[in-house]
Amino acid sequence: MYKSGQHVLNKGLSPFSRILLGSITGLFGVVMILIAPEMSKPIGIYVFGAFCLIIFVMCITTGKLRNYLGRVIGLTAFGLSIWYLLGQLGSGELISSKRSEPSIFNAILFFFAFGFPGIWFAIKGKFSINSDR
């Protein structure tokens, strides 16, 4: 059962899922870039818009370009998780009173949910431990 599950995961998203995810992230990217000039600090909005457009391009391409962009997204997730964790270690509470507020605990959860898988994918190119490469 483990091998058959890994085989399905290694095939990636279905065409429908890629089209849906790509359409939504492409729309988000365009909207973010269009509204950014009206913001007081537009650089963050531009960066998020570019990130969404990278996901869009990754969803509509195949082969080496998709693999490269996936690694860029993985590295970005890892970098953001480290930045969040270091920021909270410097001045954050251990556990916040509300689940939605920043804390060291939330930063650790974010690292294990997004940062660790992101760097794993960036290095290995797959989420599988038993890679067929």
Secondary structure, DSSP 8 states (H G I E B T S, - for coil): -HHHHHHHHHH-S-HHHHHHHHHHHHHHHHHHHHHGGGSSSTHHHHHHHHHHHHHHHHHH--HHHHHHHHHHHHHHHHHHHHHHHHHHHHH--SS-SSTTS--HHHHHHHIIIIIHHHHHHHHHSSS-SS---
